[in-house]
Amino acid sequence: MKTPICFCNGVIRSGSTWSFNVCRGLLQEVSVQRKQPFGSAYLDAPVLEQFLTQHLPSIPGPTVIKAHMIGPAAMMALKTGQARAVCTFRDPRDCVASDVVFMGRGLEYSINRTANSLEFVRLYQSTPNIMLVKYEEMMTNRIGQIRRIAEHLEVSADEALIQRVDLNTNIESSKKVCGGLKNRPADQVLNIASHRVDPVTHLHEHHIGSAKMGRWRDDFSPAQGRWLTEYFSPWLLQLGYETQQSLRDILARPAPNEMPMTVPASTGPVMPLAGQSLLQRAEV
């Protein structure tokens, strides 16, 4: 890996913690081979900006940063090739369904969180050195996605390393970490938004739910599902989750006698970058 730092981010509830731990596993191996120090952390945008301003480009060894949002210094590091990033995305309706359970703060709150995180994906579309990972492909072909990430980070990973990273980051292993957090002493966990969090993997106590693809069909009423489909339709089309015909079919279904959903007050139009497919953007 020529660049010393990797950012891991993405749409909420789309597997960005998985990508963070995959990158950790790969770059720890690089640090051992090079006999360099290794670092990893979760940093919010202001702290990450301060870190980069103070330490880039003199970071002494491979470093992985999980950050839901990145600022100007991080974007400049990507544009100049001083950093690389892995960004995950998922069907926005599933993101909302997962976040409703994870955060427990209601449907409108989770719609807002999902819409806001999609805005950053729009920005990443035109930024070099960012690799996009689709949640559904991560779930059905973890090994293939780990290989893609290794190539993106320029890590020479043999099959043994790929398998080892997968073993340490798959759902079963992650659930063990999550399940053990409730029994840890207070000084061995982080407390973030009332969640107990592992300070190494950054997995939360209730981080992993059903992980089911298409769960929005089961979690929401037909009226809610149609509302979410229409609201997120520009992204659903661009990300390949729906076609014009499938959208017409969903929105044309007879509605049961339910109260309509109200538009979340703090969200604006959810529009992707016009004229560009997310999966076709150039990756450097």
C-alpha positions in Angstrom: 0.0 0.0 0.0 1.6 3.3 -1.1 -0.9 5.5 0.8 -0.6 5.4 4.6 -4.3 5.9 5.5 -7.7 4.4 4.6 -11.1 5.9 5.4 -14.1 3.6 5.9 -17.5 5.1 5.6 -20.8 4.7 3.8 -24.6 4.9 4.1 -25.8 4.2 7.6 -26.4 0.5 8.4 -24.8 -0.6 5.1 -21.8 -2.6 6.5 -19.2 0.2 6.9 -18.1 -1.4 10.2 -17.5 -4.7 8.3 -15.4 -2.8 5.8 -13.5 -1.1 8.6 -12.5 -4.4 10.1 -11.6 -5.9 6.8 -9.3 -3.0 6.2 -7.9 -3.4 9.7 -7.1 -7.0 9.1 -5.4 -6.4 5.7 -3.4 -3.4 6.8 -2.3 -4.9 10.1 -0.6 -7.6 7.9 1.1 -4.8 5.9 2.4 -3.2 9.1 3.8 -6.5 10.3 5.6 -7.1 7.0 7.0 -3.6 6.9 7.7 -3.5 10.7 5.8 -0.3 11.0 3.3 0.9 13.6 -0.4 0.3 12.9 -3.3 2.5 14.0 -7.1 2.4 13.7 -9.9 4.5 15.2 -13.3 5.9 14.9 -13.1 9.7 14.4 -15.9 12.2 13.8 -15.3 14.7 11.0 -13.8 17.6 13.1 -11.4 15.3 14.9 -10.4 13.6 11.7 -9.8 17.0 10.0 -7.5 18.0 12.9 -5.7 14.7 12.8 -5.0 15.0 9.1 -3.9 18.6 9.4 -1.4 17.7 12.1 -0.1 14.3 10.9 -0.5 13.9 7.1 1.7 13.1 5.2 4.0 12.0 8.0 1.8 9.1 9.3 4.4 6.4 10.3 2.4 3.3 9.3 -0.8 2.0 7.9 -3.8 3.6 9.5 -7.6 2.9 9.2 -10.2 5.5 10.2 -13.9 4.8 10.4 -15.8 8.0 9.9 -19.4 8.5 8.9 -18.6 11.9 7.5 -15.4 13.4 6.1 -14.4 17.0 5.6 -12.2 19.1 3.2 -8.8 17.8 4.5 -9.9 14.1 4.0 -11.3 14.9 0.6 -8.1 16.6 -0.4 -6.1 13.6 0.8 -8.2 11.4 -1.5 -7.9 13.7 -4.4 -4.1 13.9 -4.1 -3.7 10.2 -3.6 -2.5 10.5 0.0 -5.4 8.3 1.2 -7.9 5.7 -0.1 -11.4 5.0 1.0 -14.0 2.2 1.1 -17.6 3.3 1.0 -20.5 0.9 1.5 -24.1 1.4 0.3 -27.3 -0.5 0.6 -31.0 -0.4 -0.5 -32.0 2.8 1.4 -35.3 1.2 2.4 -33.3 -1.5 4.2 -31.1 1.1 5.8 -34.1 2.7 7.3 -35.6 -0.6 8.4 -32.3 -1.6 10.1 -31.8 1.9 11.7 -35.3 2.0 13.2 -34.4 -1.1 15.2 -30.8 -0.1 15.9 -31.4 3.5 17.0 -34.9 3.0 18.4 -35.8 6.7 17.7 -38.6 6.2 15.3 -39.2 6.1 11.6 -38.8 9.7 10.7 -35.5 9.9 12.5 -34.1 6.9 10.6 -35.4 8.3 7.3 -33.5 11.5 8.0 -30.3 9.7 8.9 -30.4 7.6 5.7 -31.2 10.6 3.5 -28.4 12.6 5.0 -25.8 9.8 4.6 -26.8 9.4 0.9 -25.8 13.0 0.4 -22.2 12.1 1.1 -22.4 9.2 -1.4 -23.3 11.8 -4.0 -20.1 13.7 -3.1 -18.0 10.5 -3.3 -19.2 9.8 -6.8 -16.9 12.4 -8.2 -14.0 11.8 -5.9 -11.0 9.5 -6.9 -9.5 6.7 -4.8 -12.9 5.7 -3.3 -14.0 2.1 -3.8 -17.8 1.4 -3.5 -19.0 -1.8 -1.9 -22.6 -2.9 -2.3 -24.0 -4.5 0.9 -25.8 -7.2 -1.0 -22.6 -8.3 -2.8 -20.8 -8.2 0.5 -23.4 -10.5 2.0 -23.4 -13.0 -0.9 -19.7 -12.9 -1.8 -17.6 -11.8 1.2 -14.4 -13.4 -0.1 -14.8 -11.6 -3.5 -15.3 -8.3 -1.8 -12.4 -8.7 0.5 -10.2 -9.4 -2.5 -11.5 -6.3 -4.2 -10.7 -4.2 -1.1 -7.2 -5.7 -0.9 -6.6 -4.8 -4.5 -7.9 -1.3 -3.9 -5.5 -0.8 -1.0 -2.7 -2.4 -3.0 -2.2 -5.1 -0.4 -0.7 -8.3 -1.7 -3.0 -10.8 0.0 -2.7 -14.5 -0.5 -5.6 -16.9 0.0 -4.6 -17.6 3.6 -4.8 -13.9 4.5 -8.1 -13.5 2.7 -9.6 -16.4 4.6 -8.2 -15.2 7.9 -9.7 -11.7 7.4 -13.1 -13.3 6.5 -13.0 -15.6 9.6 -12.4 -12.6 11.9 -15.0 -10.3 10.3 -17.9 -12.6 9.3 -21.3 -12.3 10.9 -20.7 -15.2 13.3 -17.5 -13.8 14.6 -19.0 -10.3 14.8 -22.0 -11.6 16.8 -19.6 -13.1 19.4 -18.0 -9.7 19.9 -21.3 -8.0 20.2 -22.7 -10.7 22.6 -19.7 -10.4 24.9 -19.9 -6.7 25.4 -22.6 -6.9 28.1 -20.2 -8.8 30.3 -17.2 -6.6 30.0 -16.1 -4.2 32.7 -16.9 -0.5 32.1 -13.2 0.3 31.4 -13.1 -2.2 28.5 -16.0 -0.6 26.4 -16.9 2.7 24.9 -20.3 4.2 25.5 -21.6 5.9 22.4 -25.3 7.0 22.2 -26.2 4.7 25.0 -24.6 1.7 23.2 -21.7 -0.4 24.6 -19.0 -0.4 21.9 -15.9 -2.5 21.4 -13.0 -0.1 21.2 -11.1 -2.2 18.7 -13.7 -3.4 16.2 -16.2 -0.6 17.0 -19.0 -3.1 17.0 -22.0 -2.2 19.2 -23.8 -4.4 21.7 -26.8 -4.7 19.3 -24.9 -3.9 16.1 -26.1 -6.9 14.0 -29.8 -7.5 13.5 -31.3 -9.8 10.9 -28.9 -8.6 8.2 -31.6 -9.6 5.8 -31.7 -8.2 2.2 -35.1 -6.8 1.3 -36.2 -6.6 4.9 -38.2 -3.4 4.3 -40.9 -5.6 2.7 -41.5 -7.4 6.1 -40.7 -4.5 8.5 -43.0 -1.9 6.9 -46.6 -1.8 6.0 -47.5 -1.7 2.3 -48.3 2.0 2.5 -45.0 2.7 4.3 -43.1 0.7 1.7 -44.6 2.6 -1.2 -43.9 5.9 0.5 -40.2 5.0 1.0 -39.9 3.6 -2.5 -41.2 6.9 -4.0 -39.2 9.0 -1.6 -35.9 7.2 -2.4 -36.8 6.5 -6.0 -33.9 8.5 -7.6 -31.3 6.5 -5.6 -33.1 3.2 -6.0 -32.9 3.7 -9.8 -29.3 4.8 -9.8 -28.1 2.1 -7.4 -29.9 -0.5 -9.4 -32.4 -1.6 -6.7 -35.4 -0.8 -8.9 -36.2 -0.2 -12.6 -38.7 2.3 -14.0 -41.1 -0.6 -14.5 -40.6 -2.1 -11.0 -41.2 1.4 -9.5 -44.4 1.7 -11.5 -45.5 -1.7 -10.3 -44.8 -0.9 -6.6 -46.4 2.5 -6.7 -49.5 1.3 -8.6 -50.4 -1.4 -6.0 -53.8 -0.8 -4.3 -53.3 0.9 -1.0 -55.1 -0.5 2.1 -57.1 1.9 4.2 -54.2 3.4 6.1 -53.2 6.8 7.2 -50.5 8.2 4.8 -47.0 8.9 6.0 -45.9 12.5 6.5 -42.8 13.9 4.8 -40.0 14.2 7.4 -39.6 17.9 8.0 -35.8 18.1 7.9 -35.2 16.3 4.7 -35.2 17.8 1.2 -35.3 16.1 -2.2 -33.2 12.9 -2.3 -31.5 13.2 -5.6 -28.3 11.5 -6.8 -25.8 13.1 -9.2 -27.6 13.5 -12.4 -26.4 11.5 -15.5 -24.0 9.3 -13.7 -24.3 5.7 -12.4 -22.8 5.2 -9.0 -21.3 1.9 -10.1 -19.8 3.4 -13.3 -17.9 6.3 -11.7 -14.2 6.1 -12.2 -12.1 4.5 -9.5 -8.5 5.4 -9.5 
